[in-house]
Amino acid sequence: MQLSYLVLVCFIALTESFSAALTVEAVKLPVDSPITSAHTFIQTSPKRLLKPDEGDGVNDEERGFNGLSSKLKSWFTTHLTKASTGDDELKQLKAWLKEKQTPENALKLLNMDDEVETLLTSPSFFLWSTYLTMYDKKYPEQMKNILGVLVKSYGDEAVAKMLENAKRDPGSEQLAMRLQNDLLAAWGVNGLSNDHVFKLLKVEEESVKDLFTTPAFNVWSNYFKLRNYYSPDKDVEMVNQLLTSFNEFSLAKSIHLAKKDEAMEPVASGLQNALLKKWLDGKKTPEEITTKLKLDKFTWKNDPTMEIVKEYTKLYTYKFKFRPKRFGGAEQR
């Protein structure tokens, strides 16, 4: 039998099994992982957590990924052709199986234990996934799954960031989204707080200037939105969390610039509204805000200070019936 055919069959079987991975029991994570260290307190099921948008029809999340979408089938077919079609690899996998090599050991045997950043696009990944499927079939009492093995081998932080980056590659986007959804669901049902995940991903170590382009922020933001989907104050809560690590005026500039990115605009707009409201509630005048923004220690290629002041002045004027002064001292009429 050609390996490419076996790989395709095993991958389809593996992907079909992802529906089970949406339950707590199926996401088998290591004992020392923070995912398994907290008590479950979220009552919402993982399937519910994975559905931030309520559509009119039945979508893939509602079906629990019971079948392969046409895009995902195409993804498998396209990438599996990159794997070797000889019999040597199949013989090697069978030999490892006979030796009872675990999927964790197989990662090392395939020299994949130090390439987490490019894992999903590595030709060896498909060979390893085939072995994992063969292993589960032969040793069902030791059932493994992709996510559990990866987290045990690389850690939550590395896997989460790798999956976020892999979503940007059309070749690995579908699988990365599936695995990330499972990972976020596992964090949720095991009760990891927003603050816990914030620290787990080391969001506070990122530069505020590039914050909204980092995998750390985007993974945390996705988790935060899923966990707080029904909270009317989620934007305020997110801003408050960010303010524990970043200067509010530097953050204001970063948020404003992020609004210019179509993909980030919804998140950035919500955060900006929450931050401007915070300033309004504190009765900070436009002059105060202008001064603080100008004192920001960072140098910005396109400094958005005046754009932010203009937006804030409109809100301040409306709320306090304030007549702003032109720069120079005269009141505007």
C-alpha positions, -999 to 999 in steps of 0.1 A, spaced: 0 0 0 13 34 -8 19 56 22 1 86 7 -31 66 6 -27 53 42 -19 88 54 -50 102 38 -72 75 53 -57 80 88 -59 118 86 -96 116 77 -102 93 106 -82 115 129 -101 146 118 -135 129 122 -125 122 158 -121 159 165 -158 161 173 -150 141 205 -121 165 213 -147 192 220 -155 174 253 -134 178 284 -126 141 285 -113 140 250 -88 169 255 -62 148 273 -37 172 286 -7 165 308 -12 166 346 13 194 350 -3 216 324 -21 247 338 -51 235 318 -55 206 342 -44 224 373 -76 245 379 -110 234 390 -138 236 364 -162 264 372 -175 275 338 -209 260 332 -210 267 295 -201 236 274 -170 237 252 -192 235 221 -210 266 233 -177 284 240 -166 278 205 -196 296 190 -192 333 194 -214 341 163 -250 330 162 -258 321 126 -291 313 110 -281 278 100 -262 250 114 -225 257 112 -194 236 116 -191 244 153 -227 233 160 -220 200 143 -190 195 164 -169 189 133 -186 156 125 -175 157 89 -148 172 68 -156 205 50 -147 207 14 -120 232 22 -105 209 48 -106 179 25 -88 200 -1 -62 211 25 -55 175 34 -52 164 -2 -29 193 -11 -5 188 18 -4 151 19 12 151 -15 42 166 1 48 134 21 69 106 7 50 79 -11 75 51 -5 71 21 17 102 28 39 83 53 60 54 29 65 78 2 76 94 26 100 60 35 115 51 -1 119 85 -8 136 79 20 161 44 7 167 59 -27 175 84 -11 198 54 7 215 70 41 209 46 67 222 35 96 199 56 119 222 87 98 214 78 98 178 81 136 177 117 132 189 124 104 165 112 126 136 134 154 149 103 176 155 108 183 192 125 217 185 104 230 155 72 240 172 69 273 153 66 256 119 51 224 131 18 223 111 36 231 78 63 205 83 61 174 61 70 153 92 39 165 109 17 145 85 38 114 90 37 119 128 -1 123 127 -4 91 108 16 74 135 -6 88 162 -37 75 145 -21 40 141 -10 41 178 -45 50 190 -60 21 169 -35 -4 183 -35 8 218 -70 23 225 -65 20 262 -37 47 259 -58 69 236 -39 100 226 -49 131 206 -30 157 187 -36 186 211 -28 167 242 5 154 229 15 188 215 8 206 248 26 179 268 56 181 245 59 219 239 38 236 266 6 257 264 22 290 256 43 277 226 14 257 212 -11 285 215 12 310 197 22 285 171 -15 278 162 -22 316 160 6 320 136 -4 289 116 -39 305 111 -23 331 89 -10 305 65 -38 293 40 -21 259 40 -25 253 77 -54 277 86 -82 251 88 -64 227 111 -49 255 132 -83 270 138 -97 236 149 -68 229 173 -69 265 187 -107 262 193 -101 230 212 -73 245 232 -94 276 242 -123 254 251 -101 232 273 -88 263 291 -123 275 296 -139 243 310 -109 239 333 -116 274 347 -85 293 337 -92 330 344 -85 358 319 -57 369 341 -42 334 342 -42 332 304 -28 367 301 2 357 323 5 323 307 9 339 273 32 366 286 12 394 270 27 419 294 61 413 279 51 424 245 59 459 232 28 482 234 36 496 200 32 462 183 8 447 208 -21 441 185 -1 422 159 14 397 184 2 361 187 1 365 225 -24 393 224 -46 377 198 -48 344 215 -57 361 248 -82 383 231 -99 353 215 -101 336 248 -113 367 266 -141 372 241 -152 336 242 -152 336 280 -170 369 283 -191 368 253 -223 378 271 -207 404 294 -219 439 285 -187 453 300 -162 430 283 -144 459 265 -140 478 298 -127 446 315 -102 440 287 -89 475 289 -86 473 327 -65 441 322 -43 457 297 -38 488 319 -22 465 345 8 462 322 8 491 298 7 529 301 -28 541 292 -16 568 268 8 546 249 -20 520 248 -44 546 235 -21 553 205 -16 516 198 -54 510 199 -61 539 176 -35 527 150 -49 492 153 -83 505 142 -68 512 107 -63 474 103 -96 459 89 -91 427 108 -84 444 141 -109 472 138 -138 456 157 -116 448 187 -97 481 186 -129 502 184 -144 485 214 -112 490 234 -109 527 223 -145 534 233 -139 518 267 -107 538 273 -123 571 262 -152 564 285 -128 558 313 -113 592 307 -147 608 306 -158 591 339 -126 606 354 -135 640 340 -102 644 323 -102 675 301 -91 674 264 -61 696 275 -50 670 300 -53 642 275 -33 662 249 -5 669 274 -4 633 285 -4 619 249 24 643 240 45 631 269 43 595 257 79 581 258 76 562 225 83 575 191 56 567 166 60 568 128 25 583 124 17 597 158 -21 597 163 -22 621 192 -43 648 175 -67 622 160 -73 608 195 -77 643 210 -103 652 183 -124 621 190 -122 626 228 -130 663 225 -163 655 207 -173 631 234 -163 655 262 -181 684 245 -213 664 242 -212 651 278 -202 683 296 -215 709 271 -179 721 269 -168 747 244 -132 736 234 -105 761 228 -85 762 196 -49 756 199 -37 791 206 -63 800 232 -94 813 215 -127 795 220 -143 777 191 -177 790 180 
